[in-house]
Amino acid sequence: MDGRTQERVVHPLCFAPTAYVVLVCCCCKSRHQANSARSRYRDLLHMNRAAMAAIKLMQPAELAAMLRSRTLVPGKDYLVVDVRDDDFEGGNIPGALHLPAHQLLSPYTFDMRPHVEQFKTIPKLIFHCAMSQQRGPKAAMLFGRLLNEDAANATTTVPELYVLRGGFAAWQNTYKSDPDLLENYNAKMWEEGWWM
């Protein structure tokens, strides 16, 4: 061969087993090795595309209406999942569950099963990061896959998965003058663009 080891490693987002053939992952665009059994890898790519197709975009105004609603209960009717890392400082959406992306992307050190158990009882899950371009969609896809696997093994329904359009950057820009829609908000941090 070419000196590569046959160590079995799993990519944290698409779960592709790695070995000899180098391919580009459709979910994260990173180069990693795929199992020489290309059919398994192709199946995983199709599962990723199907998982992404099931994830919808939610407009900030729609989430604001949910937060203001007196009939919807956060954590029961919907849950906002904030996957920002250090950029979580400076504010958050009220009631959001903070699950840093660096933990989610470390499947060997972070157990997601308790969150999957919690999430499968909530009808709507809204994921976001700073701009909802990478970490938020990846987290939604990851939990979507885990929830779909759970539903396939049981008689539970899969929650609707959303990604907040524009992420927290768009949220704070739109609602920075509305204290009911922001927690721990520090306007100066966002004006300085420290999170970019």
HULIN-V431223 format. One record per residue. N is the residue number from 1. RES is the residue in one small letter. PSI is psi in degrees with one decimal (999 if undefined). Layout:
# HULIN-V431223
n:res:psi
N:RES:PSI
N:RES:PSI
This chain:
# HULIN-V431223
n:res:psi
1:m:-157.7
2:d:21.8
3:g:-3.8
4:r:145.8
5:t:163.9
6:q:23.4
7:e:135.4
8:r:113.8
9:v:148.5
10:v:129.2
11:h:133.8
12:p:-21.0
13:l:-43.2
14:c:-4.3
15:f:24.7
16:a:127.3
17:p:140.6
18:t:148.5
19:a:-102.7
20:y:-44.3
21:v:129.1
22:v:123.3
23:l:168.5
24:v:128.4
25:c:133.7
26:c:-22.3
27:c:-31.9
28:c:-1.3
29:k:10.8
30:s:154.9
31:r:126.5
32:h:167.2
33:q:142.7
34:a:156.2
35:n:146.1
36:s:-17.1
37:a:84.2
38:r:-27.1
39:s:-39.7
40:r:-42.2
41:y:-43.0
42:r:-39.3
43:d:-41.8
44:l:-38.5
45:l:-42.1
46:h:-37.5
47:m:-39.3
48:n:-43.2
49:r:-39.9
50:a:-40.1
51:a:-42.5
52:m:-36.0
53:a:-28.3
54:a:-10.2
55:i:128.3
56:k:159.7
57:l:138.0
58:m:130.0
59:q:146.6
60:p:-38.1
61:a:-35.6
62:e:-42.4
63:l:-38.6
64:a:-40.9
65:a:-38.1
66:m:-43.1
67:l:-35.0
68:r:-16.6
69:s:136.1
70:r:-12.2
71:t:-21.2
72:l:135.8
73:v:119.5
74:p:139.0
75:g:-12.5
76:k:-50.6
77:d:-25.8
78:y:161.7
79:l:130.9
80:v:125.9
81:v:113.2
82:d:114.7
83:v:18.6
84:r:152.7
85:d:-116.1
86:d:-24.0
87:d:6.9
88:f:-26.2
89:e:149.1
90:g:-2.4
91:g:161.0
92:n:167.1
93:i:134.9
94:p:132.3
95:g:4.0
96:a:142.0
97:l:123.7
98:h:111.2
99:l:93.7
100:p:137.1
101:a:-35.7
102:h:-26.1
103:q:-43.0
104:l:-33.6
105:l:10.1
106:s:72.3
107:p:-15.6
108:y:-18.1
109:t:-7.0
110:f:123.6
111:d:113.5
112:m:-11.7
113:r:-43.7
114:p:-35.4
115:h:-36.9
116:v:-43.6
117:e:-41.7
118:q:-44.7
119:f:-31.2
120:k:-9.8
121:t:-3.6
122:i:125.2
123:p:-33.5
124:k:127.3
125:l:125.7
126:i:114.4
127:f:147.3
128:h:159.3
129:c:-151.6
130:a:-46.3
131:m:-0.5
132:s:43.2
133:q:-29.0
134:q:-66.4
135:r:-43.7
136:g:-52.7
137:p:-38.0
138:k:-42.2
139:a:-41.5
140:a:-42.6
141:m:-41.7
142:l:-49.6
143:f:-32.8
144:g:-43.7
145:r:-47.4
146:l:-40.1
147:l:-38.4
148:n:-40.0
149:e:-41.5
150:d:-43.5
151:a:-33.2
152:a:-29.0
153:n:-3.2
154:a:-171.6
155:t:30.6
156:t:156.2
157:t:154.3
158:v:131.7
159:p:159.0
160:e:133.5
161:l:133.4
162:y:155.0
163:v:130.3
164:l:119.0
165:r:127.2
166:g:-9.2
167:g:-161.0
168:f:-25.8
169:a:-48.1
170:a:-38.3
171:w:-52.3
172:q:-31.6
173:n:-36.8
174:t:-38.8
175:y:21.8
176:k:-20.0
177:s:7.0
178:d:96.9
179:p:-17.7
180:d:-16.8
181:l:10.0
182:l:141.7
183:e:146.6
184:n:34.5
185:y:132.3
186:n:96.8
187:a:-37.1
188:k:-39.4
189:m:-40.4
190:w:-32.7
191:e:-34.9
192:e:-9.4
193:g:31.0
194:w:-24.0
195:w:-10.5
196:m:999
